[in-house]
């Protein structure tokens, strides 16, 4: 199969047509295009979220999935630390007492 593909590519080059070799740069752009098109074609929010998903796919493809997961983990820890800050905890408690937020199963 590989030989057939290489032969076809070579014949195409001999005719004068430029055949682009896949590269990491083209791969990332291709991923972003496919993800954007898939998300944009799904549902009413697809057009709004398609470019966001495409950009996120570029970020993940550029830095790698492991680095992206580590970055997300750091951001989640920062948010959790912020939620535990005394001022925020006091504000959340006050809002819950006033009945603005529904009480969860762990609220006593």
N, C-alpha and C positions, 0 to 999 in steps of 0.2 A: 504494500500500500504506500509506504513512504517513498519508494522508488518511483511509483506512478505519479505521486504528487510532485516530486522533484523534477521529473521529466516534463510534466505539464507546465510547471513554473518556468523551466528553461525554454521550452517552446514559445511561451508567451513573451519572455524577454527577447527572444530572437526576432519576434515580429515588431519590436520597437516599443512595446508597451512597458511602462514603468511598473514594476511589481515591488511594493513596499514590504520590507522584511518586518515582521512583528518585533516590537521592542517594548521595553518597560513603559516608556512614555506613551506610546500608542495604546498599550494595554490599559493604562490608567484612564485615558480619555475614553476608551471603549467601554470600560466598566461604568464610568459616570454617565455616558450616553444611554446605555442599556438600563441602568437603574432609574435614571430620570424618566425615560420613556415608559417603563413598567409602572412606576408609581403614578405618573401623570395620567395613565390610562385607567386607573382604578378608582372609581368613585368620584364623588363631588369635590372632595378636598384634594384629589390627586394633582390637579394643576397647581395648587398652591404648595403642596408638599414635595412635588417632583424635583424641583431644583434643590431643595434642602437635602433630600435623600441623595441626589447626585453629588452635591458638595461633600456630604458625609462620606460617601463611597470614595471620593478622591482622597480625603484625609486618611481614611483607613488604609487605602492602597499605598499611599506615600509612606506612612510611618509604620505600617504593619499592624496586624490585629493584636499582637501581644502588647505593643506600646500603647495602642488605643485603649485596650482594657485597663492597663495600669493607669493611664491618664483619667479614665472614668472613675476608677476606684479612688484616686486622689480627690477628685471633685466631690464624690459622694461623702468621703470622710470629712471634707471641709464643710459641706452642708450640714452633716450631722453634728459637727462641733459647734456650728453656728446655732443650730436648733437648741443645743444644750446650754447656750449662754444664759446667764441669769436674767438679763433683761428680756430676752425672747421668751424664756419659760414663763416669766411673770405675765407678759402680755398674752400669751396663749392661754394661761390659766384664767386670766380676767375675761377674755373673750368667751371661753367655755362656760364660765359662771354666768355670764349675761345671756347665755343661750343662743349665741350667734352660730356657733359650730355644734354639730351633733356630737353627742358623747359616744365614745367608742366602747367596746367590750372591756377594755382594760382600765377605763376611767372609773374611779370609785367615788 
